[in-house]
Amino acid sequence: MELFQEILVFITLALAIGFLVKKYFLKKVKSSKSCGEDSCGCH
């Protein structure tokens, strides 16, 4: 049972670190064109 709990903790930790890396370090580059004219749906 203890091994199962450790596996769950490591999976949760990996998911949390992956989320933070995706959110803060892999930001998408915004395009320089304006979306107001052609309603491209980027809002």
N, C-alpha and C positions, 0 to 999 in steps of 0.2 A: 504493500500500500504506500509505503514511503517513496519508493521509486516512481510510482505513478504520480504522486504529488510533485516530485522534483521535475518530472517531464512536463507537467502542466505549467509549472513556474517558468521553465526555460522557454516553452512555446509562447507564453504570455509576454515574457521579456523580449523575445525576438520580434513578435508582432508590434510591440510598443516602439522598439528601436526602429523597425522598418517604417512605421507610420511617421515618426519624427524625421527620419532621413528623407522620406518622400515629401513631407510637407515643407521642410525648411531648406533642404539642400538640392532638391531636384525641381526647382521652380521652373515653370514654363516661361519662355521668352515671349513677351507681348509684341504683337506686330505694331508697326508704326502707323498703319492706315486707320482711319476713323471708321467706326461702325455706325455712325448716325445716318449715313446716306442710303445705304443699300440694305439695311436691317438684316445683317448676316447672322444674328442670333447669338452674339458673343457676350451678352450681358447676363 
